[in-house]
Amino acid sequence: MTGDPGFVFIDQINAANPTPQLGRIEIISGCGEQTLLPYESCNLGSINLARMVKNDGDKIGVDFDTLSDVVPLAVRFLDNVIDVNKFPITKIEEMTKRTRKIGLGVMGFADMLYQMGVPYNSDRAVGIAREVMRFIRDKAHETSRQLARERGAFPAFKGSIFDVEGGEPIRNAACTTVAPTGTLSIIAGCSSGIEPVFAAVFVRNILDGENLLEVNSHFEKAAKEAGVCSLDLLHRLVTCNHLHEQKDVPEYIRSVFVTAHQVSPEWHVKIQAAFQEFTDNAVSKTVNFPKEATRQDIASVFNMAYESGLKGITVYRDDSRELQPLCTGDAGIELVKSYFKRK
């Protein structure tokens, strides 16, 4: 056991099955975001929300104009991938093309909130999550319906949840998914999926024992503007992950730059539920627990997740693995020195 169990609610997954006439959903991807019928596959793509922020004078908000351009492009791209893909066996190709599921999601949500000055564990963050994902879902469905007019509906449309009186044909049985985007977010230089940032400064353990220092660019910018970005501060943060306890950092920075272990299980679930409400497939999300977490703590999150209508959830108890992919500690001291020297 590694202390990071996940829970899948198969009844709630099948309640949202878009093609019940084809059978029950039996498969979910390893990170819990994609629900599939036997032999189905699904192409995933993620919009970097950190790039979907605009500054209108004194107000920083979501750039819905850019999102309105990006979502249709992404939906068309993912639908095209189905046709140009090379499938490992004929059965997978047949099932995938029968439902034409795609999974457009997001990453960089925490970085979006940082830029907007909104704490992750707040009602405003929940509201932004709902507003953004509803916009993406609606625009994705609108584009999929346009594709159906151009290219035809997915072959299993008859008998699907979309096959209702007055219902428009749609090209894809599902359009949206929120994946963890671990590797994608590293490439894009943003926070992963809809997760809070693990720490303002931390060490990422990668393959072959190599360590990489991660300093959140939005935190660094705010700290520099406040005149508090120092070698000493980065040393403290990489060893303790307690930004909220650093009294020399202005209170507004400490309150906005909330990190994973400051977010209570309730807020983790609230954010996931906000995204799940407007996501066709499922939402990948991890609840971070301290090492001292009890069985009852874990059970309460699973119950809360089910009652909130989630399709699944994962927890991770700190220090439950000998080598963690993300960590703070003495290993970062020398990396911080090199980083600060370069800067």
Buried (B, 14 or more C-beta within 10 A) or exposed (E): EEBBBBBBBBEBBBEBBBBBEBEEBEEBBEBBBBBBBEBBBBBBBBBBBBBBBEEEEEEBBBBEEBBEEBBBEBBBEBBEEBEEEEBEEEEBBEBBBBBBBBBBBBBBBBBBBBBBBBBBBBEEBBEBBBBBBBBBBBBBBBBBBBBBEEEEBBEBBEEBBBBEEEEBBBBBBBBBBBBBBBEBBBEBEBBBBBBBBBBBBBBBBEEEEEEEBBBBEBBBEBBEEEEBBEEEBBBBBBBBBBBBEBEEBBEEBBEBBBBBBBBEBBBBBBBBBBBBBBBBBBBBBBBBBEEEBEEEBBEBBBEBBBEBBBBBBBBBBBEBEEEBEBBBEEBBEEBBBEBBEEE
